[in-house]
Amino acid sequence: MKFSANLSFLYQDLGFLDRFAAAARDGFPAVEYMAPYAEPKEAIAETLRINNLEQALFNVPAGDWAAGERGIAALPDRSDEFRAGIATALDYAAALNCPKLNVICGLAPPGADLEAMEETLVANLQYAAPRCADVEVKLLIEPINQRDMPGFFLSTTAHAERILDRVGHPNLYIQYDLYHAQVMQGDLVPTYERLRDRIAHIQVADTPGRHEPGTGEINWSFVLPELERLGYDGYIGCEYRPKTTTTAGLGWLTPFLPA
């Protein structure tokens, strides 16, 4: 199995660019994170190169995260900003040789017209999916649980399936975060088996707590080998909050790595 260090969660005692070297020292072959846009793309590309790391994935610009925004793709008054963000994301993806971009859809404000939000999301993805396909970048959408993000618009794989069907473009996939899926619906392996042709990236964290696998209720010794048996061969993103330090908590990976 191949694992990617999510640098928005791991190595939080280090500055952003210093986290790359820490991930490489711990044996990760790839990294991912929420957003690269605070750093020049040239600096990130050089940091990847000198640490012999691949860029697995990052998110399309998601609005003002510090102010509480959690994506803009489904917000009817933000379509121009979303579409400009696609251009920015593709510019970074080209510089970082990144094959996948993830869309964070956004929060539904109280009293929002959910039908209008879905229409907006579908239209924005119909705009973005072919543009990503033109440069061989896969576009993903991610269901996120409503316990951690109350009001998040896209929170189940069933809703994500409906969005993919409505968009109707082959270059749109699901990012399957097993932590979010366990909180909202469970049934992790059967859901993957049913949707495996529509899932392009997997992320892991345990629940409760969103700590490293092995600290909560999910049976990883069953789930991860089953995903491999069912044909998943991409990176598995480690998007969790370490209970102590990142390096000290990496023992959970040992059973899933080559001898």
N, C-alpha and C positions, 0 to 999 in steps of 0.2 A: 504494500500500500504506500501511497505517496502523500505526505502531509505538508501543508503550507502554514507558516507562522503568520497569524493575523497581528500585525504590528500596531493596530489600534487598541488591542487588548493585552498583548504580551510585552514584556520588557518595559513596563511603564516607568521604571526608575531611570531610564535612559532617554536622551533626546531622540527625536524621530529618526534621523539618519544614522545614529549610532546603534539603533535596534537591528539594522540589517546585519552588521557584523556579529552581533550576539546570536541572532538566529542561525547564521552560518556556522558559528562555533559549536552550536548545539546540534548540528547535523541536518537542519532543515534545508531542502533543496530549492524552496520557493517561498515567497512572501505574498501577502495580500494586506489590504487595509481599507478603511472607509474612503479616504480621499487623499490624493497626492498634491492638491492644488496650492497648498501653502508653500511648497518648495519648487524651485525651478526644475523643469523636467530633465534638463541636462544633468543636474546634480544627482537626481535619483537614478538616472540611467548609468552614470559613472559608479554610483554606489552599488548598484546591482552587479555591474561588470566586475569590480574589484573583489566582490564577495562571492562571485560565481553563483548567483541566485537568479532564478526565473521569477518573473512577475506573473502571478496566477490570475489576479482579478483586482479590480477596485470599483468604486461606485461612481456613477454619473453625479455631477453636482446636485446637492439635495437641499438647497436653500440655506437659510441661516441656522445652522445646527446649534450654535451657542445660544440663540434666542428661543430655542425650543422647536424649531421647524424640523420635520422628519420626512423630507422629500416634498417635491412640488409637482410630480408628474400627473397627479389626479386633480390638481387645483385649477378650476376653470379660468382664473385670471392670471395664471402664471405660464401659459403655454409658450409664449415667446421666450421667456427665460429658460424654460426646459429645453427648448430646441437649440438655443445658443449654447446651453450646457453640453448638449450632445457633441457639438463641434469641438468644444474644449476637451471633453473626455477623449474623443478620437485623436486629437492632437497629442495628448499625453500617451494614449495607448500605442500610437505609432512610435513615439520616442522610447517607450519602455518595452516594446515588443509584447504587449499584453493582449491575450487572445479573447478576453471576456470582460464585459462591462455590466454592472448590476444597477438596476433602477430601484430606488426607494420611493414608494408611491405617495406617501404623505398621510397626514392626519385629516379625519373628517371633522370639521368644526361643528359645534353644537347646532342642531337644526339644519345642517347642510343638506342639499339636494343630492342624495347618493346616486341617483340616476344620472344627473349631470356630471358628477365626478367620474362615473364609469365611462361615460361618453368621452370625456376629456382624456382620460387615461388611454382608452382605445385609440383615439385619434393621434395622441402623442406617440404611442408605440408604433402605429402604422407609419408615422413619419420617420421614427428612429431605426426601426428594424432593417429596412432596406439599405439605409445609409451605412449602418454597421456591416451589413452583408457585403457591401461593395468593397470593403477593405478587410474582409475575412475576420471580423470581430463578432463574436456571439453576444447577443443582447439578452439579459436575464431580468426577471422580476422576482422579488423575494417576499413571501408571506411572513409577517412579523406578528408575534403574539400580542394580544391586547391587554395582558397583565403588565408587561413591561412598558408598552406604549399604548395607553388607553386611547381608543378612538382611531387606531391605525386602520387605514382603509382596506388594505389587502392582508387578511390575517389567516387564511386557510388555503390549502392546496386546491380545494374545490373551486374557490373563487379564482385562483390563478389559472386553473384549467379553463374556466369560462372566458377569462380575458384572452388567453392564447387562442381559443376558438374564434372569438370575435375579431381579434386582430387579423388572423388568417394569414400570417406570414411565417415561413419555415424558419426564419432566423430569430425566433423568440422562444426563450426557454425559462424554466423555473430554477431558481436557486433554492435548494432544499436544505434549510437549516434545521437539523434534527432537534435542537433545543426548542426553537419556536414551535415546531410541529408537535413535539411531545406535550408542551403546555396546552396547545389548542385542540389537539385531536388524537394524539397517540398513533397506534397502528403503523409504526415507522417502516417496517420492512414490507408489509403488503402494499402500502402506499407507494414506496419506491418501485416495487415490482410492476405495479400498474402504470406508473408514470415514467419509467426509466428512459424512454425515448424522448421525453420532454424535460428531463432534468440534466442540467449542464454543469452544476457545481454543488458540492455538499459541504456543509459546515457542522462543527460539533461543539457542544458544551453540555454539561450535565445539569439536571434540575432535581431539587431546588438549588438556588444559589448561583447558577451559571458559572460554576467552577469547572475544573478539568474533569474529563471522563473518569469514572471510578469514584466520584465523591457524592453521587446521588443515586437516583432510582433507575436509570437506563442500563440495560444489560448489554454493555458494549462488546463483551466476549461473544455474544450472539449477533448483535446488529452489524458490526463492521465486517466480519467474515461473510455474512449473508449478502451485504452490498457488493462485496468483491465477487462472490459466487454468481450473483445476478448480472455481473458484467461492468460494474462501475470501475473505471481505471483512471479517473482524473484525480486531481489534488483534493484532499480533504482539508478544509480550512479549520485551523484551531482558533476558534473565536470564543474564548472563554476568559474569565477572570481568575488568575491563579490564586489558590488559597494562601500560599506563602510567596515564594518567588517563582518566576517562570521556570528557571533551570531546575530548581529543586522539585518541581512538580511534574517533570517530564517522564517519570518512570512508567506512567500509564501507557506510553507509546511502545515500550519494549516488545510486548507480545505481538505487535502488528507490523514490526519491521523485519526485513531480511535478517537471517542469522548472521 
